Amino acid sequence: DFEEVKLVLALAWQKARRYGLESYGQILDEMAKAERYEIGDEEECSRLFVQDMQKRFMWLNAEVDDKIAMSTLWYETSDYDVGRRRCSGLVLKAMGFIEDGC
């Protein structure tokens, strides 16, 4: 379920916010309002969510290959669920989630 992925992202962003990393704080705020990513067509909401994450991705200390993968995300798939999961994985990887956890 993608709701669980969003929960993991929210926890990681909340932790990053405590350490002064504000890059994804705006997305966290939008998630808390439950409007931008929840009201309307699921595909449209998912694409907005991915676009907002993509805009901030370059602020993270991501590997070059991951930056390229993020930039070309919609060229590799048109399936919004695949796109949002890949995007989420790239963000969590760049934030060191695997090494540090929440």
Secondary structure, 3 states (H helix, E strand, C coil): CHHHHHHHHHHHHHHHHHCCCCCCHHHHHHHHHCCCCCCCCHHHHHHHHHHHHHHHHCCCCCCHHHHHHHHCHHHHCCCHHHHHHHHHHHHHHHCCHHHHCC
